[in-house]
Amino acid sequence: MSEMIPTLKKEDWFHSDGFPIVVERRDPQEPFGLHCHEFAEIVIITGGKGVHITGEDSYELVTGDTFVIGGDRPHDYLNMDQLSLINILFDPLELPLSIGDLQSLSGYHALFTLEPAWRKRHQFTSRLQLNPAELIETLRYIESLDQELKQRSAGFRTMATLTMLQLVTFLSRCYSRTRNPESKKLLRIAEAISHIQRHFDRSISLDDLVEISGMSRRNFIRTFEGTMETSPIKYLIQVRIQEASRLLRSTDRSITDIAFDVGFSDSNYFSRQFRTHLGLSPREYRKQMR
């Protein structure tokens, strides 16, 4: 990334108490200049028109457009005609986005992972476009979140986190309901990801995932690898190892039992994969984490 593009720092935009969510309203959005940041953003266009640029690409914006910008992706707004928007700044590493069944929602993976990665290929046509009723409901969640962050009363961290999770879940559901053809393509891959997240402890084959996606085998593999930067089966193993590491930290179950719990049928193969991913054997990892 060019050193000429400034990076917005967390310390300049987040509260001094370190809480990882900020609501920024822009009405209207002013010229800012191409920039990236140390955090991610959910952007909701609430009025007017404009052009969103990301490096060499540009996309028209209208009311209801909703999208996620990763911290390492330079962007800016041009040709603004009364463009108003809300930025929700957040640090994904410090939010419990894996809580509950959020990761099992295909719309979540499509909106937060797949659409940003495929934005250039789809020319922004796979973005989430909220209808008027959905936009009103989204603004209701944001208002509640904003009030918690402004007042910072006792317990605000819990309330703000829960409201943020409600907002993310609502937007994910909206994406899952989309009729946009390009969005539906992403949802096919997202369905496979969601299946892995829900059923990693079961036997899952590449053929199973291809069938769930409704795509050809070749197209599914190419699209999955192009988006996730790994193969479907390697992703499955990553998810299993992640859950195994959690169980090693939080339970006293035997390594063999944990291997079977997360979907491995061979404890020796599990141990080899664990070392490959984390650089330690399961036993060494458990000892180090306690």
N, C-alpha and C positions, 0 to 999 in steps of 0.2 A: 504494500500500500504506500502511496506517495507520502513523503514526509510533509508535503505542502498542505495536506488536508488535516485540519485541526481535529483533535479528539476531545469531546466534552468529558470532563472528569466527574466521577460520582461525588467527590467532595464538594464540587461547586453546585450541584443540582439536588442532592439529597439532604435531608435534615441531618443536623449534627449528631442526633441520637443513633444514626445508622440504619433506621428502618428502611427496607428496600423497595418502597413504593412511593411514587410522587404523581400527583395529578397536575398537569400543566394545560391551561386553557389558552387558546390563541384566537382572539376575535377582534380584529382580523389577524391572520398570520402575516407577520412582517418578513421581509427578505432577511435571510440568515446566512447564506453561503453554504457551499458544500462542506459537510462535516460527518464525522462518525462519533461514536460514544462508547463509554465503558459499561454500558447497560443496554437493555432492549427497550423497545417502545411498542405499545399498541396505539395505533393512530385511528381515530374516528373522525371522518369529515362530517361536520354538522351544518355547513351551509356554504354557498358560493361555489366558485369553480377555481381550478388551477391546474398546474402541471407538476407532477412529482418526478424528480430526476434521481437516478441512482447511477452515478458514473456516466457512462455513455448512453444510457437508456432513459426514456421519458414516457410518462403515462398521464393521460387526462384524469382529473379527479372531479367527482360530483358528490353531492350530499348522500350520505349513507355508505360510502366506500369505507371499508374497515380492513386494516392490514397490520402485519407485524414487521418491524424492522429490527434486525439483529444489530448488535453493537458494532460489529466490524464492517458494516455495509454503509459506505458513504451515500448521503442523500441530501436533497434540498427541494425547495418549492419555487416555481417560477410562474410568470403570467397569471398572477393571482387577481381574481375578480371577486372581491369581498369573501375570500376564502377564510372560513373559520373551521377550527378543528380542536380536538382534545387529544393531547398526548398523555398516555399513562406510562410513565417511566418505571421500569422494574428491573431488579437483578434476578434473573432466573436461577442463579446458583444459591440464592438465599431464600427462595420461596418454596413451600412444600407442594410443588406442582405434581408430585407423584402420589399425593394423598388420595385416599378413597379410590374411586373408579374413574377418575378423570382421564388417566392414561389409556383407558379402554374405549374412549370415545373417538370414533374415526374422524369427526370434525375437528377435534383437538389437534391430532397429528397433521391433518390437512392444513389447518390455519396457521399453526405455530412452527411447523417443520417443513412441510412439502411446498406450500405456496411460496414462501420466501425463497426457497431453493430453486423453484421452477418459474419464478416471475419473469425472467428474461425470455425463456422459451415460449411461455404463454402470453407474453406481452401484456401482463396484468389482467388478462381476461378471466383468470381463475380467482380473482380477489373475492372477498366477501362483500356483497352489496346488501345492506340492511334495508328492508322495506320500512315505511313510516312507523308502523306499530312496533317493529323490532328496534328501531332507532330510539323511540320513546322509552321503551323498557331498558335499553342500554344506558340511556342518560339517567334513568332513575337509579340504576346501580352505581353509576359514576358519582351522582350527587351524594348518595349515602357514603361512598368511599371518601369523597372529598371532605365531607363534614367530619368524619372520624379523624382524618389527617390534619384538619385545621384545629379542631378542639383538643386533640391529643389527651383526652380524659383517661383516667385509669382503665386499663383493659383495651385501649385503642388498638394495640398491636393485634390482639386476637380478633377484634371486630373488623379491622381493616383487612386482615389476611382472609377472613371468611368471606367478606364482601368481594374482595378481589377474586377469590375462587369461584364465587357465584357468577361474577361477570365473565370470567374465562369459560366457565361451563355453559353459560347462556350463549355466548358467541360461538362456541364449539357446536352447540346444538343447531344454531342458525345455519352454520356452514353445512352441517349434515343434511339439512332440509333443502339445500340449494337446488335449483333446476338448471343452473348454468352448466352447459356441456363440458367446458374445460375444468370446472370445479369438480364435476362428477368423475373425471379421469383421475384427479388426485385422490378422490375419495375411495377409488378402487384400491390404490396402494395403501391408503390409510386403513381400509378394512383389514388388510393383511397384517398391518402393524398392530392394530387393535386386537386381532385374534391372537397374535403372539403374546401381547401383554396380558390377555385374559387367561390363556391356556398354555403358558410356557412349561407348566409342570406335566403336560401330556406329550404324547408322541406327535410331533408335527413334521411333516415332510414338505419338500419344495412343491410337490404336486398338490398338496393340500392348499398351500398359499396361492398357487396359480389358480386353482379352482375358485377360491374365495374372491380373488380379484376380478374374475371374469375376463381376463386378458389372455393373450397368447403367451406361452411360456417364454419365448424370446423377448417379447415386449415387456412382460412383467419384470424379468431379470434386469433388462437394460434400464427400465424406468426406476426400479428400486435402487439399483446400484448408483445410478446417476444422482439420485436424491439423497440417499442415506450414506453414500460413500462407503458402503460395505455390502456384502451379499446378504440375501434373506436368511440363510442358515447361520452365517456369522453373526448377524444381528440377534437371532434367536439365542445363540450361545452367550452373547453379551448380556442379554436380559437375564438368562439363567444364572450367570456368574454374579451379576449385580444382586440378585435375590439371595444367592448363596452367601455372599459376603455379609449381607444384613443378618442372616440367620446365624452365621458364625460369630458375629459381634453380640447378638442379643439372646442367644439360646445356648443350652448345653447339649443339644442334640449331637449325636455322633456324626462324623464326616460322611460316613456311608449313608446314613439316613438323610442327611441334607442333600447329598448328591441325588438320591431318588426323589426327594421332596421337590426339587427344582426341575426334574425332567430328565436327568441323566440315567441311563440304564447300566452304566459301568462306572464304578467309583474311581478306578484307575484313570480312565479317560477324563473324568471330571477333574481329578487332581492335576493332570497334565494341562488341561485347558485353563484351569484356575491360575496355574503358574505362568502360563503364556500371557494371560491378560493382566495379572497383578504383580507378577515377578516374585511371588512367594507361594509356597505350598499352602493348602487350607489350614494345616496345623500351625505353620509359622505365622500366617495371617491372624489367626485367632489369638495366638500368644501375644503378638505385637499390639493388637487392638484392645487388650485387657490390662 
